Structure formats: C-alpha cells, structure tokens
Amino acid sequence: MHNLALTILVIAVALFFDFTNGFHDTANAIATSVSTHALSPRAAVILSAAMNFVGAFVTTKVAATIGGGVIPAAQTTLIMVLAAVMGAITWNLITWYQGLPSSSTHALVGGLIGVGIVAIGFGGVKWASVIGKIVVPLVISPILGFIVSYIGMLLIYWLFRGTRPRAVNGGFRFAQIFSAAFVSFSHGTNDSQKTMGIITLALVTQGYLSRFAVPVWVIAAAACAMAFGTYAGGWRIIRTMGTRLYKISPAEGFDAQLVAAIIIQGAAQFGLPVSTTHVVTGAVLGAGTTDNPSAVRWGVGINIVTAWILTIPAAAVVAGVLYFLVHFIAR
C-alpha cells in the first residue's frame, strides 16, 4: 500500500479510536450527574461533548508521552501504529459491549507494547518510561482518587452537619453541573492527546514532520472526534457507573467528580496519561464508602478491576496478531 494512503488510513483509524474513547468514557463525566438527576441524559452529553472539545486545546504533554514514551519513533512504522490502534479499538468495543468501564489508555498502551514486542522485540519497548510515566500513574491515580474522595466526603459531612438533607442534596445537585463540566474538560485535556500522539508519531515516521510537535489541525481533529464520540454516549457503561457500582447521592457525586477532575487535570500538566475511567471509579468508590461500605457493590467493582488487569496484555495480543495480518495485506 502506498505510504500516503497508509498514512491517511492510520489517521482515520486513530480518529475512530478517539471517537470510541469518547463514547466509551462518557460515563466518567456524566453517569453520576444523570443518576442523581442533576442533568438529563441529553443535556449531560451535550455539556460533556462541548467541554471535551475545549479541554483538548490545553496542553500536548500527554501526546508526547504516548508518541515517544512507549516505542522508539525511529523504529516505528505505519503498520505498527495502525495495528496498535486497531488492537486498542477492538478491546474498547469488547468492553463497551460488556458494559465494563475499562481504560482506553491501557488499551492503547497495550497495543503499542504488543506491536513493539512483535515487530522489534522486547528491547523495542521503552520499559522504564512505560513503567515510570504510564503504569505507575495508572495504578496510583485511582487509589489517590479513592483516598481523597473519601476524605472529601468526611469534610462535607462535617461542614453540613445539622443541615436538612433536602437542602444539601438540592445544592449539590446544582453543583454537579459544574463538577461534570470540569471532569469532561479534564477528560478532553488528557484523553484526546493519546490520539494526537499517535497521529503525530505517524507523521514523524513518514517525514511529514521533522520533529515531534503536534500540529494545530491534529489537535482540532482529535477534539472533534472526541466530542462526537462523547455525544454518541456509552449508555451501557453509564448504567454501570451511575447505578450498578453504587447508588450515589448528589453530594457524593459532586465530591467524586471534583476529586477526579483535579487529579486528571494535574496529571495532564505533567504529561502523565492516566485513565479517566480508573480515577473516576476510584473516586466513586471512595465517596460511597464513607456513607455505607456495605452499600457499595464490590462484586461489580471486582469485575471492573479484572477488566483493568486484562486490558494491557489483551490489547497487546490483539495488536500483535493484527500486526501480522496488516503487514501481510500491506505488502
């Protein structure tokens, strides 16, 4: 296949991944707001889509981590990039169908690792960078979300002690509109950059760019794909995050969203591609635990964690197999 045609195909597939990331992760921003009736489903997805779009223009540090922090750009081919993204998309669709809020970040990293091992060898993966800048933040961020959200709810209980529950719930239900917007904004800042990194990596490998610097048109394209995907909505996952994991109150929803948004936005400023799914889920569990630990449906949480553990190796295997297939077809 001609290099220009293959480059266009890689860009198109990467933008489709961004679209699937958007509808896969919609629940992260709006599930709690919808379940507490702070927002209607339609209003929630419109707000989330708009804020995801705006957030994509904040920084490109995460894009640099994805584009050069997993496999070396000098040894990367378009077929490797294509197979990695296709592997991530495949896993995203599988977990979406099952209603499991797995990590699109994990899926993409797993895809890059898989093609790196198959095409270059184990030495072709930047393991120090993967562990230090990707795996460690991915593991720590949901734990941090749980702890900070737990402490935040204790503070809320103390500040509003003696206040009528109806008044408190009404106030926090309104506040959730802003916390949902903040989560969506932070999601756009962090998650859309993964696609920016992949597209820019493809452009660098083909010599269309002399160095790794994300063009404005790539930022705009990724922002649009993420926004459209968000508007499409991942309703299966919204049900899991909004009701099956824990029947959350407006105060708990606000606390979980605010904590998650701060962590995600902070990570983006340091170029750390954390999983929005991980952080929000950890924060929801932390907020719910302060009220009644037995009310949290830990079995659902265990299923979600299992999906997290499987994501990187599963996406790596799928991407490795696809690399062979794409390489054969493109010859």
C-alpha positions as CSV (number, residue, x, y, z in Angstrom):
1,M,0.0,0.0,0.0
2,H,1.3,3.5,-0.9
3,N,2.7,5.4,2.1
4,L,0.4,8.4,1.6
5,A,-2.7,6.1,1.5
6,L,-1.5,4.2,4.5
7,T,-0.8,7.4,6.4
8,I,-4.3,8.6,5.7
9,L,-5.7,5.2,6.9
10,V,-3.7,5.5,10.1
11,I,-5.1,9.0,10.8
12,A,-8.6,7.8,10.1
13,V,-8.3,4.8,12.3
14,A,-6.7,6.9,15.1
15,L,-9.6,9.3,14.9
16,F,-12.1,6.4,15.1
17,F,-10.2,5.3,18.2
18,D,-10.7,8.8,19.6
19,F,-14.4,8.5,18.8
20,T,-14.7,5.2,20.6
21,N,-12.7,6.7,23.5
22,G,-15.3,9.4,23.7
23,F,-18.4,7.2,23.8
24,H,-16.6,4.6,26.0
25,D,-15.7,7.3,28.6
26,T,-18.8,9.4,28.5
27,A,-19.9,7.7,31.7
28,N,-16.9,9.0,33.5
29,A,-18.1,12.6,33.3
30,I,-21.9,12.3,33.4
31,A,-23.0,9.0,34.9
32,T,-23.3,10.3,38.5
33,S,-25.0,13.6,37.3
34,V,-27.6,11.6,35.4
35,S,-28.2,9.1,38.1
36,T,-28.8,11.9,40.7
37,H,-31.0,13.8,38.2
38,A,-28.7,16.8,38.3
39,L,-28.7,16.7,34.5
40,S,-31.0,15.0,31.9
41,P,-29.2,12.5,29.7
42,R,-29.4,14.7,26.6
43,A,-28.2,17.9,28.5
44,A,-25.4,15.8,30.1
45,V,-23.9,14.5,26.8
46,I,-24.2,17.9,25.2
47,L,-22.3,19.6,28.1
48,S,-19.8,16.8,28.2
49,A,-19.1,16.9,24.4
50,A,-18.6,20.7,24.5
51,M,-16.2,20.6,27.4
52,N,-14.2,17.6,26.0
53,F,-13.7,19.7,22.8
54,V,-12.5,22.7,24.7
55,G,-10.2,20.7,27.0
56,A,-8.3,19.2,24.1
57,F,-6.6,22.5,23.4
58,V,-5.0,22.9,26.8
59,T,-1.7,21.1,26.5
60,T,0.1,18.4,24.4
61,K,2.4,16.9,27.0
62,V,0.5,13.7,27.2
63,A,0.7,13.4,23.4
64,A,4.4,13.5,23.6
65,T,4.4,10.7,26.2
66,I,2.3,8.4,24.1
67,G,4.0,9.3,20.8
68,G,7.6,8.7,22.1
69,G,7.3,7.1,25.5
70,V,6.3,3.5,24.6
71,I,8.2,2.5,21.5
72,P,11.0,4.5,19.8
73,A,9.8,6.7,16.9
74,A,12.9,6.0,14.8
75,Q,12.0,2.2,14.7
76,T,8.2,2.7,14.3
77,T,6.4,2.0,11.0
78,L,3.0,3.0,9.9
79,I,1.9,-0.6,10.0
80,M,2.9,-0.8,13.7
81,V,0.9,2.3,14.5
82,L,-2.1,1.0,12.6
83,A,-2.1,-2.4,14.3
84,A,-1.6,-0.8,17.8
85,V,-4.6,1.5,17.3
86,M,-6.8,-1.3,15.9
87,G,-5.9,-3.5,18.9
88,A,-7.0,-0.8,21.2
89,I,-10.2,-0.2,19.3
90,T,-11.0,-3.9,19.4
91,W,-10.6,-4.1,23.2
92,N,-12.6,-0.9,23.6
93,L,-15.5,-2.3,21.7
94,I,-15.4,-5.6,23.6
95,T,-15.5,-3.9,27.0
96,W,-18.1,-1.4,25.8
97,Y,-20.4,-4.3,24.7
98,Q,-19.9,-5.9,28.1
99,G,-20.7,-2.6,29.9
100,L,-17.3,-2.6,31.6
101,P,-15.6,0.8,32.1
102,S,-12.1,-0.3,31.1
103,S,-9.3,2.1,30.2
104,S,-8.8,3.3,26.7
105,T,-5.4,4.5,27.8
106,H,-4.5,1.0,28.9
107,A,-5.8,-0.4,25.6
108,L,-3.7,2.0,23.5
109,V,-0.5,1.4,25.6
110,G,-1.1,-2.3,25.4
111,G,-1.5,-2.1,21.6
112,L,1.8,-0.2,21.3
113,I,3.6,-2.6,23.6
114,G,2.2,-5.6,21.6
115,V,3.4,-4.3,18.2
116,G,6.7,-3.2,19.7
117,I,7.4,-6.7,21.0
118,V,6.3,-8.4,17.8
119,A,8.0,-6.0,15.3
120,I,11.2,-5.0,17.2
121,G,11.5,-7.4,20.2
122,F,11.3,-6.9,24.0
123,G,14.1,-4.4,23.7
124,G,12.0,-2.3,21.4
125,V,9.7,-1.2,24.3
126,K,10.8,1.7,26.5
127,W,10.1,-0.2,29.7
128,A,11.5,2.4,32.0
129,S,9.3,5.1,30.5
130,V,6.3,2.8,30.3
131,I,6.6,1.8,34.0
132,G,7.5,5.3,35.3
133,K,5.3,7.6,33.3
134,I,2.4,5.3,32.4
135,V,1.9,2.2,34.6
136,V,2.8,3.7,38.0
137,P,0.4,6.8,37.5
138,L,-2.3,4.4,36.2
139,V,-2.0,2.4,39.3
140,I,-1.7,5.2,41.8
141,S,-4.3,7.6,40.4
142,P,-7.4,5.5,41.2
143,I,-6.0,4.8,44.7
144,L,-5.4,8.5,45.2
145,G,-8.9,9.2,43.9
146,F,-10.4,6.8,46.4
147,I,-8.5,8.3,49.4
148,V,-9.0,11.9,48.5
149,S,-12.7,11.4,47.7
150,Y,-13.2,9.5,51.0
151,I,-11.6,12.4,52.9
152,G,-13.6,14.9,50.9
153,M,-16.9,13.3,51.9
154,L,-15.9,13.3,55.5
155,L,-15.2,17.0,55.2
156,I,-18.6,17.6,53.5
157,Y,-20.4,15.7,56.3
158,W,-18.7,17.8,58.9
159,L,-19.3,21.1,57.1
160,F,-23.0,20.4,56.6
161,R,-23.8,18.6,59.8
162,G,-27.2,19.6,61.1
163,T,-28.3,20.9,57.7
164,R,-31.5,19.4,56.3
165,P,-30.7,16.6,53.8
166,R,-33.1,18.0,51.2
167,A,-31.4,21.4,51.1
168,V,-27.9,19.8,51.0
169,N,-28.9,17.4,48.1
170,G,-30.5,20.3,46.2
171,G,-27.4,22.4,46.4
172,F,-25.0,19.6,45.5
173,R,-27.3,18.5,42.6
174,F,-26.8,22.0,41.2
175,A,-23.1,22.0,41.9
176,Q,-22.8,18.7,40.0
177,I,-23.4,20.5,36.7
178,F,-20.1,22.3,37.2
179,S,-18.2,19.3,38.5
180,A,-19.4,17.2,35.5
181,A,-18.2,20.0,33.2
182,F,-14.8,20.0,34.9
183,V,-14.5,16.2,34.6
184,S,-15.3,16.5,30.9
185,F,-12.9,19.3,30.4
186,S,-10.1,17.3,32.1
187,H,-11.0,14.2,30.1
188,G,-10.6,16.2,26.9
189,T,-7.3,17.5,28.1
190,N,-5.9,14.1,29.0
191,D,-7.6,11.5,26.7
192,S,-7.8,13.3,23.4
193,Q,-4.0,13.7,23.5
194,K,-3.5,10.0,23.1
195,T,-4.8,10.2,19.5
196,M,-2.8,13.3,18.9
197,G,0.3,11.4,19.9
198,I,-0.5,8.5,17.6
199,I,-1.2,10.7,14.6
200,T,1.9,12.9,15.2
201,L,4.0,9.7,15.6
202,A,2.7,8.5,12.2
203,L,3.5,11.9,10.6
204,V,7.1,11.8,12.0
205,T,7.8,8.3,10.9
206,Q,6.9,9.3,7.3
207,G,8.9,12.5,7.3
208,Y,5.9,14.8,7.1
209,L,7.1,16.4,10.4
210,S,10.8,16.9,11.2
211,R,10.3,16.6,14.9
212,F,7.5,15.6,17.4
213,A,5.3,18.6,17.6
214,V,1.5,18.3,17.4
215,P,0.1,20.4,14.6
216,V,-3.0,22.5,15.3
217,W,-5.1,20.6,12.7
218,V,-4.3,17.4,14.6
219,I,-5.5,18.9,17.9
220,A,-8.7,20.1,16.2
221,A,-9.4,16.8,14.5
222,A,-8.9,14.9,17.8
223,A,-11.0,17.3,19.7
224,C,-13.9,16.9,17.2
225,A,-13.6,13.1,17.2
226,M,-13.7,13.0,21.0
227,A,-16.6,15.4,21.2
228,F,-18.7,13.5,18.6
229,G,-17.9,10.2,20.4
230,T,-18.9,11.8,23.7
231,Y,-22.2,12.9,22.3
232,A,-22.9,9.4,20.9
233,G,-22.7,8.3,24.5
234,G,-21.8,5.0,26.2
235,W,-25.1,4.2,27.8
236,R,-24.2,0.6,28.9
237,I,-21.3,2.0,30.9
238,I,-23.3,4.9,32.2
239,R,-25.6,2.3,33.8
240,T,-22.6,0.6,35.5
241,M,-21.0,3.8,36.8
242,G,-24.2,5.5,37.8
243,T,-26.3,2.8,39.4
244,R,-24.7,-0.7,39.5
245,L,-21.5,0.3,41.2
246,Y,-23.1,2.4,43.9
247,K,-26.4,4.3,44.2
248,I,-24.8,7.7,44.7
249,S,-26.2,10.9,46.3
250,P,-25.7,14.4,44.8
251,A,-23.1,15.3,47.5
252,E,-21.1,12.1,46.8
253,G,-21.4,12.6,43.1
254,F,-20.0,16.2,43.4
255,D,-17.2,15.0,45.6
256,A,-16.2,12.1,43.3
257,Q,-16.3,14.3,40.2
258,L,-14.4,17.2,41.6
259,V,-11.6,15.0,43.0
260,A,-11.3,13.0,39.8
261,A,-11.2,16.2,37.6
262,I,-8.4,17.7,39.7
263,I,-6.3,14.5,39.6
264,I,-6.8,14.1,35.8
265,Q,-6.1,17.7,35.0
266,G,-3.0,17.7,37.3
267,A,-1.7,14.5,35.6
268,A,-2.1,16.1,32.1
269,Q,0.0,19.1,33.1
270,F,2.9,16.7,33.9
271,G,2.4,14.6,30.7
272,L,1.0,11.6,32.6
273,P,-1.6,9.7,30.6
274,V,-3.8,8.5,33.5
275,S,-7.0,6.6,32.9
276,T,-10.1,8.8,33.4
277,T,-12.1,5.6,34.0
278,H,-9.7,4.4,36.8
279,V,-9.7,7.8,38.6
280,V,-13.5,8.3,38.5
281,T,-14.3,4.8,39.6
282,G,-11.8,5.0,42.5
283,A,-13.4,8.4,43.5
284,V,-16.9,7.0,43.3
285,L,-15.9,4.0,45.5
286,G,-14.2,6.4,48.0
287,A,-17.2,8.6,48.2
288,G,-19.6,5.7,48.6
289,T,-17.5,4.0,51.3
290,T,-17.9,7.0,53.7
291,D,-21.7,6.5,53.7
292,N,-22.1,2.7,53.9
293,P,-19.3,0.4,52.7
294,S,-21.8,-2.5,52.5
295,A,-23.9,-0.5,50.1
296,V,-21.1,-0.4,47.5
297,R,-21.5,-3.3,45.1
298,W,-17.9,-4.6,45.4
299,G,-18.6,-7.5,43.1
300,V,-19.2,-5.1,40.2
301,G,-16.0,-3.3,41.3
302,I,-14.0,-6.5,41.2
303,N,-15.3,-7.2,37.7
304,I,-14.1,-3.8,36.6
305,V,-10.7,-4.3,38.2
306,T,-10.4,-7.6,36.4
307,A,-11.0,-5.8,33.1
308,W,-8.3,-3.3,34.0
309,I,-5.8,-6.1,34.7
310,L,-6.6,-7.8,31.4
311,T,-6.6,-4.7,29.2
312,I,-2.9,-4.2,28.6
313,P,-2.0,-7.9,27.8
314,A,-5.2,-8.5,25.9
315,A,-4.8,-5.4,23.7
316,A,-1.1,-6.3,23.3
317,V,-2.0,-9.8,22.0
318,V,-4.7,-8.5,19.7
319,A,-2.4,-5.8,18.3
320,G,0.4,-8.3,17.8
321,V,-1.9,-10.6,15.8
322,L,-3.2,-7.7,13.8
323,Y,0.3,-6.5,13.0
324,F,1.0,-9.8,11.2
325,L,-2.3,-9.5,9.3
326,V,-1.9,-5.9,8.3
327,H,1.8,-6.4,7.4
328,F,0.7,-9.3,5.1
329,I,-2.1,-7.3,3.4
330,A,0.0,-4.1,3.0
331,R,2.9,-5.9,1.3
